[in-house]
């Protein structure tokens, strides 16, 4: 897979640079409902092939992706926890200080 193929798959799905697996699966479901021949789309739908190919590219990318479990990455992904960590003990914010 090339970066260009990954970008094309994101474009087919209409996704930005960051997306969760849940968002990818939900978007796939929406596109299948829109382009599937059994649901009213033309029988020889090239769009359905594009959607399925893009989905395979995205899933292949995610299967090989290495997730970071570093503390900094955790707080970047969970801003509420960052705020809790930053202000939890502050008496001004209700902490015991």
C-alpha positions, -999 to 999 in steps of 0.1 A, spaced: 0 0 0 12 35 -8 4 67 9 -15 78 -22 -37 47 -20 -44 55 17 -53 91 8 -76 79 -20 -94 55 4 -99 83 28 -113 105 0 -137 77 -11 -149 75 25 -150 113 29 -128 111 61 -103 136 75 -68 127 86 -80 114 119 -107 88 122 -116 61 147 -123 25 137 -159 31 147 -161 61 123 -146 40 95 -170 11 100 -200 35 103 -191 53 71 -186 19 53 -221 9 64 -235 42 51 -218 39 17 -228 2 13 -264 12 19 -261 39 -7 -244 19 -34 -255 -17 -29 -274 -32 -59 -299 -49 -36 -308 -15 -21 -316 3 -54 -282 12 -69 -274 1 -105 -265 -36 -107 -230 -30 -121 -220 -3 -96 -184 7 -99 -190 28 -68 -196 -4 -47 -162 -18 -59 -145 15 -49 -161 15 -15 -150 -21 -8 -115 -16 -21 -111 16 0 -124 -3 31 -98 -31 26 -70 -5 23 -81 12 55 -84 -20 74 -50 -32 61 -35 0 73 -51 -3 107 -40 -39 111 -4 -29 107 -6 3 127 14 5 159 -5 22 187 13 43 212 5 37 248 28 66 260 14 88 286 17 119 265 -2 102 236 -29 91 261 -35 126 273 -36 140 237 -63 114 228 -82 121 261 -83 158 268 -108 154 296 -83 133 315 -56 158 308 -77 185 325 -86 162 354 -49 154 359 -40 191 357 -67 205 380 -79 175 402 -60 185 433 -64 223 429 -87 237 457 -100 264 433 -115 236 411 -129 216 440 -99 195 448 -85 188 483 -53 207 476 
